[in-house]
Amino acid sequence: MKFTMQTEDLTFGILSVIKALPVRSTMPVLDGVLIEATNEGLHLTCSDLMFQKECFLPATVEEEGKCVLKGKFLSEILRKMPGETLEAQLEGNLLNIRCGRVYQRLQCIEFDEFPMMRMSGDTYEIKLKGKTLKNMIDHTVFAVSLDDSRPVLTGTLIEAEADLLTFVATDSFQFALTMYRSDANYEKRSTIVQGKVLNELSKMAEETDGDVTVCMTKTHLTVQINDTRLTARLLDGNYIDYKRIIPKDCKTRVLVDTADLMTMTDRAALIAREGNNSVLLHFEDDMLTMSAESFVGRAEEQMEVSIVGDPIDIAFNPKYILNVLKNVSDEKVYLEFNSPISPCVIRPVQGDAFLYLIVPMRVY
C-alpha cells in the first residue's frame, strides 16, 4: 500500500470515523481504524459492532492495500503533523508516514478480517431535509436513558405512518416527543435507534442543506451524507406504550414566556445544585414564584404568567426543565398540571410539533 494525500484531509477523516470506536473492547482490531487504499481513493472504517462509520477521501494511490492502526493514537499523531502533503507506505506490518521533515513508522494491528457491518433484507427509506432531521434528533435525544438495564430506553423510537414522522425518547424522568408532517406517504414502521448513533447522525446532518435519505431494514440503519457513511444496528425489543402516559386533560394550564422561564430556572439552579437539586414552583394569581434553597443560600424570583385553573405548588429538578426549554424555539409554551406528584406537560401554543413530560420531585 502506498498513497499520497493532504494531511488535513486524512486528519478530518480519522477524527470523523473514530467516533465509532468502542469504549472497551476484547477484540484488538476494534480499537483500530481500517485504512484501505484503492484506485478510487482512501476508505476509512471504524466499528464497535453496533455502530460503524466510514469516510471516503481523495488520495493519489500508487499501490493498493489495507492495514489497521490504533484509531485514537493515529488521530493524536496526525493532529501534531505539519499541514503539508503526507506520504504513506506499508512495509510488512509497519506503516511509514512522511510529512515534511517528519518521518514515523507505526505498528499495525494484526487482523484476518475486519468485522464490517452489512445491510441485508428488505429496506425502506425516510427522506427529509438535513436541517429537519437534525432538529428532530436534537429535540428528543437528550431524553434517552443512560442506564443499560433497559436497553430500548437508551434509544429513540422512530415511527413513520402516512405523512407523519414521530421521534420519542424517555429515561422515565423526562419524556420528549417531536412530530413532522411531510409530503411523503410513509409505510407504517417503527424502529429504535441508539442515542449514540443519533447524536452522530445529527452532526452529519448539519453538514448538508439538501435531503438526507435514511435507509432501514428490520435490523440495521444506514445513512450517507457527502463522503461519510454511518451504519448501525437497531435496538431490539418493544418500546413502552408512550401514548398511555400522556395526560388527556389538566386541572391547571399556564402560559409562560420560554426565554424568561429558562433564565429564571438557570439562576435558581445555581443554588439548587448545592442542596437537593430541586426548585419549587408556586403558581397563583397569574404569577409564578420560583424558589430554591441549599446550605449556600436561598433564591426566589417571580414572573408574570397566565394561569387557567387551580393554584399549584410543584417541584422539579431544574436540569430537566432546562433540557426542554433549550430545545424549544417557540416564544411561549403551555405548562399543564394535574397534581404536585403527576408529570408536567409542556406543549406548543399552536399545533402539535412537540410534547414534553417532566416528572416532579417530592419535597418534604
Buried (B, 14 or more C-beta within 10 A) or exposed (E): BBBBBBBEBBBBBBBBBBBBBBEEEEEEBBBBBBBBBBEEBBBBBBBBEBBBBBBBBEBEBEEEBBBBBBBEBBBEBBEEBEEBEBBBBBEEEBBBBBBEEBEEEBEBBEBEEBBEBEEEEEEBEBEBBBBBBBBBBBBBBBBBBEEEEEBBBBBBBBBBEEEBBBBBBBBEBBBBBBBBEBEBEBEEEEBBBBBBBBBBBBBBBBEBEEEBEBBBBEBBBBBBBEBBBBBBBBBEEEBBEBEEEEBEEBBBBBBBBBEBBBBBBBBBBBBBBEBBBBBBBBBEEEEBBBBBBBEEEEBEBEBEBEBEBEEBEBBBBBBBBBBBBEBBEBEBBBBBBBEBEBBBBBBBEEEEBBBBBBBBBEEE
